[in-house]
Amino acid sequence: MRTHVLLLLALLAGAVTGAREKSQLGTADRLRTKREIPTGVALRNTGSSIYKRSQDATKVSITKSDQLLSIGDQDFTMRPNFGGPAVPVGVDVQVESLDTISEVDMDFTMTLYLRHYWKDRRLSFHSSTNQSMTFDGRLVKKIWVPDLFFVHSKRSFTHDTTTDNVMLRVFPDGKVLYSLRVTVTSMCSMDLSCFPLDTQTCSLEIESYAYTDDDLMLYWKEGNESLNTDDRISLSQFLIQEFRTSSKLAFYSSTGWYNRLYINFTLRRHIFFFLLQTYFPATLMVMLSWVSFWIDRRAVPARVPLGITTVLTMSTIITGVNASMPRVSYIKAVDIYLWVSFVFVFLSVIEYAAVNYLSTRQERRERRVREQDARERELREQLPCTCEAPRPGGPTGGYGEAAGRFGLMASLGNGVKQRETVLLQLAMERDQLGGQVTDQVTGHVNSGGYESTWVDTHIIDSYARVLFPGSYVLFNIIYWSIYS
């Protein structure tokens, strides 16, 4: 009895195990069947039918790209149509940004999308729907591409974040589109003679490095429409006036003629920054120097520091402007304005020096004349009086009277000689003071020569108050009419 029970339990366990194995096998078969469904077949319940969508064979990842394009069977070290006519290569450019313009280094930095178009029959393939194939930069190394470079470039690189920014698109008939994103720093020869009221024209030049015009014909794909720019491109110091394209042949004596493409753009500098930082401060310093014309000429501690301060400030402005500019050998427009302003400030200092010198000289002469007049009065008081001398033709007496008259005439003769000597000495001293003359009849010394050389120093300041502002306004009118 116990034996039959054990057999029954064993049979039940075997049945359960078999059912589990069948269930697992059924699930595995369904998963295997689902995996074996080929790519491009879509299943959808539409009653009893299965819906299928056919795709281009070029989009089905069954065949490798090398095998599809027959890259391994071709020699891509040579250009298309080798030994025949030149291969046409069209170019168009999308300017993404114009980053910096440097006057010191004479260059600019630009980021752009550079696209090449050509036809290479070796890359043609069969496609029932005439659809193209797109590849990344890994296939570029296996085929022939134009060897373009940027003439006069200082630095350039292809962006590689997050991968190389390179795209290759191949069409069934062998046409190829090759695009890459590049940042290039190129030379720009600037004429700064009108700085900062200048307009600059820079060019980015594209050329084949190895192939002459006999092997590669480089051209703008759609003329001037081949150059596109982003409307949001702007620069802090410049206004972008226009972009345009051009092309011409470039000759090298050792290699020959090459096709060269130009991207030309015109920039006009914004003047408002320089008005605030350079022109307005310089003008204010010149106007500040005119304040000294209304200050009393005897106020030396007020007028001298004012003139020195304006001169030093103008020197600082000139130094600051030249520190941010290249050391060119010609005069710039801003140099003319700053140096003329500096001359006006310097002349205001010279004007006060002249006024102070003439005033001091005039006061010194007046003081010496006053001292001389006082000395003359003292000497006149010390001279002997001749008012009691007898007149000729008077009554005559005897011998004693004759002797008395003789002694009196001798003493009077000595007094007249002394008076003449003193008057002559005074006249000579006045002549030394200012060219005065002595009256030959009265012996009075007048100061006519001194009065003729007297200068009114107030008149100099009065003239300066009009001449300096008028001359500076005239200079500004001429300057802005020429450079604006």
VMD Tcl script that draws the C-alpha trace (Angstrom):
set ca {
  {0.00 0.00 0.00}
  {2.76 2.42 0.95}
  {4.65 1.52 -2.22}
  {1.64 2.45 -4.43}
  {1.37 5.82 -2.75}
  {5.03 6.63 -3.42}
  {4.69 5.67 -7.11}
  {1.64 7.89 -7.48}
  {3.49 10.90 -6.00}
  {6.46 10.35 -8.35}
  {4.17 10.31 -11.40}
  {2.51 13.59 -10.34}
  {5.91 15.32 -9.86}
  {7.04 14.20 -13.30}
  {3.92 15.55 -14.91}
  {4.34 18.99 -13.29}
  {8.00 19.18 -14.37}
  {7.11 18.31 -17.95}
  {4.44 21.02 -18.08}
  {6.94 23.65 -16.91}
  {9.52 22.64 -19.53}
  {6.94 22.86 -22.31}
  {5.90 26.32 -21.12}
  {9.54 27.55 -21.10}
  {10.17 26.10 -24.57}
  {7.09 27.86 -25.92}
  {8.24 31.22 -24.53}
  {11.74 30.76 -25.96}
  {10.32 29.89 -29.39}
  {8.20 33.04 -29.40}
  {11.19 35.22 -28.45}
  {13.37 33.58 -31.10}
  {10.70 34.13 -33.70}
  {10.44 37.81 -32.76}
  {14.21 38.30 -33.02}
  {14.33 36.67 -36.45}
  {11.89 39.21 -37.91}
  {14.08 41.34 -40.34}
  {14.53 45.07 -39.89}
  {12.06 47.15 -41.84}
  {9.09 44.76 -41.39}
  {6.40 46.23 -39.17}
  {3.70 44.04 -37.65}
  {0.26 45.37 -37.08}
  {-2.93 43.50 -36.33}
  {-5.24 44.04 -39.29}
  {-7.43 41.08 -38.95}
  {-5.68 38.09 -40.49}
  {-3.04 39.98 -42.56}
  {0.47 41.34 -41.77}
  {1.34 44.91 -42.90}
  {4.84 45.37 -44.41}
  {6.66 48.68 -45.39}
  {9.46 48.38 -47.95}
  {12.61 50.53 -47.53}
  {15.47 51.61 -49.78}
  {18.21 49.03 -49.77}
  {20.76 51.78 -49.01}
  {19.06 52.36 -45.64}
  {19.17 48.75 -44.59}
  {22.28 48.04 -42.50}
  {23.11 44.76 -44.12}
  {25.94 45.86 -46.42}
  {28.99 47.82 -45.26}
  {29.47 51.33 -46.64}
  {32.86 50.39 -48.10}
  {31.25 47.57 -50.07}
  {28.23 49.66 -51.11}
  {30.42 52.54 -52.44}
  {33.11 50.19 -53.78}
  {35.78 52.15 -51.93}
  {38.13 49.21 -51.75}
  {38.10 48.78 -55.53}
  {39.10 52.39 -56.35}
  {42.27 54.45 -55.98}
  {41.23 57.65 -54.19}
  {44.70 59.09 -53.97}
  {44.07 60.75 -57.36}
  {41.48 63.38 -58.12}
  {38.36 62.59 -60.16}
  {38.90 62.65 -63.94}
  {42.63 62.30 -63.45}
  {44.41 63.15 -66.69}
  {41.30 64.86 -68.04}
  {39.71 68.28 -67.53}
  {39.78 70.07 -64.20}
  {37.26 68.90 -61.63}
  {34.77 71.67 -60.76}
  {34.42 72.27 -57.01}
  {31.64 74.58 -55.91}
  {31.82 76.32 -52.54}
  {29.29 78.02 -50.32}
  {29.76 79.44 -46.83}
  {27.48 80.03 -43.89}
  {29.05 82.57 -41.51}
  {28.07 81.65 -37.97}
  {29.88 84.39 -36.04}
  {32.46 87.12 -36.39}
  {34.18 86.91 -33.03}
  {36.93 89.50 -32.66}
  {38.61 92.30 -34.60}
  {42.05 93.24 -33.29}
  {43.75 96.48 -34.34}
  {46.91 95.59 -32.42}
  {47.40 92.18 -34.12}
  {45.78 93.26 -37.39}
  {43.56 90.17 -37.63}
  {40.01 88.88 -37.20}
  {38.44 85.62 -36.03}
  {35.48 84.02 -37.82}
  {33.49 80.81 -37.32}
  {31.83 79.40 -40.45}
  {30.36 76.34 -42.15}
  {32.44 75.55 -45.22}
  {30.68 73.37 -47.81}
  {32.22 71.77 -50.93}
  {30.34 70.35 -53.90}
  {31.86 68.11 -56.57}
  {31.16 64.95 -58.53}
  {33.14 61.74 -58.25}
  {31.78 58.86 -60.34}
  {33.80 56.41 -58.30}
  {31.35 56.97 -55.42}
  {28.17 56.36 -57.46}
  {25.88 53.54 -56.28}
  {22.54 51.98 -57.14}
  {19.45 53.30 -55.40}
  {15.89 52.57 -56.43}
  {14.59 55.78 -54.83}
  {17.53 58.06 -55.67}
  {18.15 58.84 -52.01}
  {21.51 59.98 -50.69}
  {23.68 58.52 -47.95}
  {25.13 60.60 -45.13}
  {28.34 59.77 -43.29}
  {30.46 61.36 -40.60}
  {34.15 62.20 -40.67}
  {35.40 58.62 -40.55}
  {34.69 58.05 -44.24}
  {36.38 61.31 -45.28}
  {39.80 59.78 -44.68}
  {39.10 57.01 -47.21}
  {38.08 59.09 -50.23}
  {39.37 62.09 -52.19}
  {38.32 65.54 -50.93}
  {39.45 69.02 -52.08}
  {42.53 70.30 -50.25}
  {41.32 73.82 -49.50}
  {43.10 76.11 -47.06}
  {42.78 79.70 -45.83}
  {45.35 82.06 -47.29}
  {47.03 84.41 -44.77}
  {45.47 82.53 -41.86}
  {47.27 82.58 -38.52}
  {45.28 79.87 -36.72}
  {42.43 77.58 -37.71}
  {40.81 74.40 -36.42}
  {37.85 72.13 -37.06}
  {35.46 71.81 -34.13}
  {35.39 68.41 -32.48}
  {32.72 68.66 -29.75}
  {31.18 66.18 -29.15}
  {32.63 64.60 -32.26}
  {34.32 65.96 -35.37}
  {31.96 68.51 -36.93}
  {32.29 66.97 -40.39}
  {29.52 65.72 -42.67}
  {29.77 63.80 -45.96}
  {26.70 63.24 -48.13}
  {26.93 61.05 -51.24}
  {24.26 60.91 -53.96}
  {23.66 57.92 -56.24}
  {25.08 59.69 -59.31}
  {28.38 60.38 -57.52}
  {27.73 63.97 -56.42}
  {29.30 64.76 -53.07}
  {28.55 67.37 -50.38}
  {31.36 67.81 -47.88}
  {30.67 70.21 -44.97}
  {32.73 71.13 -41.92}
  {32.60 73.71 -39.15}
  {35.78 75.78 -38.89}
  {37.08 78.68 -36.79}
  {39.84 80.66 -38.48}
  {41.95 83.66 -37.46}
  {43.18 85.50 -40.53}
  {45.19 88.62 -41.27}
  {43.46 91.91 -42.05}
  {45.59 94.84 -43.18}
  {44.01 97.94 -41.65}
  {44.60 101.58 -42.50}
  {44.27 103.47 -39.19}
  {44.94 106.96 -40.54}
  {41.27 107.88 -39.88}
  {40.97 106.03 -36.56}
  {38.50 106.05 -34.82}
  {36.40 107.50 -37.64}
  {37.50 104.76 -40.03}
  {35.96 102.05 -42.19}
  {37.85 98.76 -42.63}
  {37.51 96.06 -45.29}
  {38.78 92.56 -44.47}
  {38.90 89.40 -46.59}
  {38.97 85.68 -45.92}
  {40.70 83.93 -48.83}
  {40.12 80.28 -49.79}
  {42.37 78.39 -52.19}
  {43.50 74.88 -53.14}
  {46.92 74.08 -51.80}
  {48.13 71.47 -54.33}
  {45.89 71.62 -57.40}
  {46.32 74.40 -59.94}
  {43.49 75.67 -62.13}
  {44.38 72.92 -64.65}
  {43.36 70.26 -62.12}
  {40.76 71.95 -59.88}
  {38.35 74.73 -60.83}
  {37.20 76.45 -57.65}
  {34.13 78.67 -57.88}
  {31.24 80.07 -55.82}
  {28.37 77.66 -56.26}
  {25.64 80.31 -56.60}
  {27.60 83.52 -57.03}
  {27.02 86.13 -54.34}
  {24.14 84.03 -52.98}
  {26.68 81.42 -51.91}
  {27.53 83.52 -48.84}
  {24.95 83.47 -46.04}
  {25.24 85.17 -42.67}
  {23.42 84.97 -39.39}
  {21.26 88.02 -38.73}
  {22.33 88.01 -35.10}
  {26.00 88.68 -35.87}
  {27.12 91.88 -34.16}
  {30.31 93.43 -32.85}
  {30.83 95.79 -29.95}
  {33.04 98.29 -31.80}
  {31.95 97.83 -35.40}
  {28.87 97.97 -37.57}
  {28.90 95.27 -40.26}
  {27.89 97.07 -43.42}
  {28.02 94.29 -46.00}
  {29.28 90.82 -46.94}
  {30.16 90.02 -50.54}
  {32.04 87.40 -52.55}
  {34.61 87.61 -55.31}
  {37.15 85.39 -57.03}
  {40.31 85.71 -59.09}
  {43.43 83.82 -60.09}
  {46.51 83.87 -57.87}
  {49.94 83.28 -59.36}
  {52.95 81.67 -57.68}
  {56.20 81.80 -59.58}
  {57.23 78.25 -58.70}
  {53.91 76.39 -58.97}
  {51.54 78.28 -61.28}
  {48.02 79.70 -61.24}
  {45.40 78.87 -58.62}
  {41.74 79.75 -58.22}
  {41.14 81.87 -55.14}
  {37.81 82.76 -53.51}
  {37.28 85.85 -51.35}
  {34.82 86.57 -48.55}
  {34.88 90.36 -48.23}
  {33.16 92.25 -45.43}
  {33.13 95.96 -44.61}
  {33.17 97.26 -41.03}
  {32.45 100.78 -39.82}
  {33.65 101.66 -36.32}
  {31.22 102.90 -33.69}
  {32.32 106.40 -32.62}
  {30.25 106.79 -29.46}
  {32.68 104.83 -27.25}
  {35.58 107.05 -28.30}
  {33.52 110.20 -27.87}
  {32.96 109.28 -24.23}
  {36.45 108.00 -23.50}
  {38.67 110.32 -25.53}
  {37.08 113.31 -27.26}
  {34.85 114.62 -24.47}
  {37.57 114.44 -21.76}
  {40.08 116.17 -24.03}
  {37.59 118.93 -24.86}
  {36.75 119.44 -21.18}
  {40.44 119.75 -20.29}
  {40.89 122.44 -22.93}
  {37.87 124.35 -21.65}
  {39.12 123.99 -18.08}
  {42.42 125.59 -19.07}
  {40.50 128.71 -20.19}
  {39.27 129.32 -16.63}
  {42.67 130.78 -15.74}
  {41.98 133.75 -18.05}
  {39.32 134.97 -15.61}
  {41.52 134.55 -12.50}
  {43.51 137.54 -11.23}
  {47.02 137.56 -12.55}
  {48.38 138.02 -9.03}
  {46.75 134.73 -7.89}
  {49.76 132.59 -8.74}
  {48.78 129.62 -6.47}
  {45.47 129.35 -8.35}
  {46.55 129.72 -11.98}
  {49.76 127.67 -11.97}
  {48.31 124.40 -10.53}
  {45.32 124.69 -12.86}
  {47.56 124.86 -15.92}
  {49.83 122.03 -14.76}
  {46.83 119.79 -13.96}
  {45.31 120.18 -17.42}
  {48.65 119.51 -19.12}
  {49.22 116.32 -17.13}
  {45.67 115.12 -17.75}
  {46.06 115.57 -21.49}
  {49.32 113.63 -21.37}
  {47.55 110.77 -19.58}
  {44.77 110.66 -22.20}
  {47.27 110.55 -25.05}
  {49.26 107.77 -23.37}
  {46.12 105.71 -22.71}
  {44.95 105.90 -26.31}
  {48.33 104.95 -27.77}
  {48.74 102.03 -25.35}
  {45.81 100.18 -27.02}
  {46.92 100.90 -30.58}
  {49.62 99.40 -32.80}
  {52.81 101.41 -33.20}
  {52.18 102.68 -36.70}
  {54.48 105.16 -38.40}
  {51.76 107.57 -39.54}
  {49.49 110.03 -37.73}
  {45.97 108.94 -36.84}
  {42.92 111.18 -36.69}
  {42.70 110.83 -32.92}
  {46.35 111.88 -32.63}
  {45.63 115.12 -34.45}
  {42.75 115.97 -32.14}
  {44.59 115.09 -28.94}
  {47.80 116.86 -29.83}
  {46.03 120.04 -30.96}
  {44.10 119.97 -27.67}
  {47.39 119.51 -25.84}
  {48.85 122.54 -27.64}
  {45.86 124.68 -26.58}
  {46.31 123.62 -22.96}
  {50.04 124.27 -23.12}
  {49.53 127.70 -24.68}
  {47.20 128.69 -21.84}
  {50.07 128.01 -19.42}
  {52.46 129.98 -21.62}
  {49.95 132.85 -21.74}
  {49.93 133.15 -17.97}
  {53.73 132.94 -17.88}
  {53.88 135.89 -20.31}
  {51.32 137.89 -18.31}
  {53.13 137.24 -15.06}
  {56.49 138.17 -16.53}
  {55.26 141.43 -18.06}
  {53.40 142.36 -14.88}
  {56.44 141.76 -12.73}
  {58.66 143.73 -15.09}
  {56.20 146.61 -15.19}
  {55.88 146.76 -11.40}
  {59.65 146.69 -11.04}
  {60.05 149.63 -13.42}
  {57.34 151.63 -11.68}
  {59.02 151.07 -8.34}
  {62.39 152.22 -9.67}
  {60.82 155.34 -11.20}
  {59.17 156.23 -7.92}
  {62.48 155.80 -6.11}
  {64.25 157.93 -8.70}
  {61.66 160.71 -8.41}
  {62.10 160.77 -4.65}
  {65.85 160.94 -5.01}
  {65.53 163.77 -7.54}
  {63.41 165.79 -5.17}
  {65.97 165.31 -2.42}
  {68.81 166.47 -4.69}
  {66.85 169.52 -5.86}
  {66.35 170.54 -2.27}
  {70.09 170.28 -1.59}
  {71.16 172.50 -4.56}
  {72.34 176.15 -3.78}
  {69.75 178.81 -4.48}
  {70.60 181.41 -7.22}
  {67.52 183.52 -6.85}
  {69.48 186.53 -5.27}
  {72.13 186.79 -7.97}
  {72.58 190.37 -9.46}
  {71.32 190.88 -12.94}
  {73.72 192.12 -15.63}
  {73.56 195.87 -16.40}
  {72.83 196.90 -12.76}
  {74.30 199.90 -10.94}
  {78.05 199.83 -10.32}
  {79.92 201.11 -7.29}
  {83.54 201.55 -6.30}
  {86.43 199.19 -5.93}
  {84.99 197.34 -2.91}
  {81.71 196.76 -4.59}
  {83.49 195.36 -7.63}
  {85.45 192.95 -5.46}
  {82.27 191.83 -3.69}
  {80.51 191.27 -6.97}
  {83.48 189.28 -8.24}
  {83.40 186.92 -5.23}
  {79.64 186.50 -5.49}
  {79.83 185.67 -9.19}
  {82.51 183.05 -8.51}
  {80.35 181.29 -5.93}
  {77.30 181.47 -8.19}
  {79.32 179.95 -11.04}
  {80.28 177.00 -8.89}
  {76.59 176.43 -7.86}
  {75.37 176.47 -11.46}
  {78.01 173.92 -12.46}
  {77.00 171.63 -9.56}
  {73.33 171.92 -10.55}
  {74.10 171.05 -14.16}
  {76.15 168.04 -13.04}
  {73.31 166.68 -10.86}
  {70.71 167.19 -13.59}
  {72.91 165.39 -16.12}
  {73.35 162.45 -13.74}
  {69.58 162.20 -13.20}
  {68.96 162.29 -16.92}
  {71.40 159.43 -17.52}
  {69.78 157.31 -14.79}
  {66.34 157.88 -16.28}
  {67.63 156.91 -19.68}
  {68.80 153.61 -18.17}
  {65.35 153.04 -16.65}
  {63.36 153.39 -19.83}
  {64.80 155.76 -22.41}
  {63.60 159.01 -20.76}
  {64.71 162.32 -22.17}
  {65.74 165.55 -20.38}
  {64.34 168.91 -21.27}
  {67.31 171.01 -22.45}
  {65.65 174.27 -21.47}
  {64.02 173.62 -18.12}
  {66.13 170.70 -17.07}
  {62.91 168.69 -16.26}
  {63.22 164.98 -16.79}
  {60.05 163.52 -18.29}
  {59.10 159.86 -18.54}
  {57.84 159.89 -22.11}
  {60.05 156.95 -23.15}
  {58.77 154.80 -20.28}
  {55.18 155.60 -21.00}
  {55.64 154.48 -24.61}
  {56.78 150.99 -23.53}
  {54.13 150.44 -20.87}
  {52.01 147.30 -21.45}
  {48.54 146.69 -20.04}
  {48.63 143.05 -18.97}
  {44.87 142.99 -18.47}
  {44.48 143.35 -22.24}
  {46.38 140.07 -22.82}
  {43.91 138.09 -20.69}
  {41.01 139.88 -22.38}
  {42.25 138.90 -25.83}
  {42.93 135.31 -24.68}
  {39.32 134.94 -23.49}
  {38.18 135.44 -27.08}
  {41.01 134.04 -29.21}
  {41.43 130.68 -27.46}
  {37.75 129.55 -27.56}
  {37.26 130.93 -31.07}
  {40.32 129.14 -32.43}
  {39.35 125.84 -30.79}
  {35.79 126.00 -32.14}
  {37.18 126.68 -35.63}
  {39.51 123.70 -35.30}
  {36.61 121.42 -34.32}
  {34.54 122.56 -37.28}
  {37.39 121.79 -39.71}
  {38.26 118.49 -38.00}
  {34.76 117.00 -37.95}
  {33.97 118.21 -41.46}
  {37.03 116.35 -42.79}
  {36.78 113.05 -40.89}
  {33.01 112.64 -40.46}
}
mol new
graphics top color blue
foreach p $ca { graphics top sphere $p radius 0.5 }
foreach p [lrange $ca 0 end-1] q [lrange $ca 1 end] { graphics top cylinder $p $q radius 0.2 }
display resetview
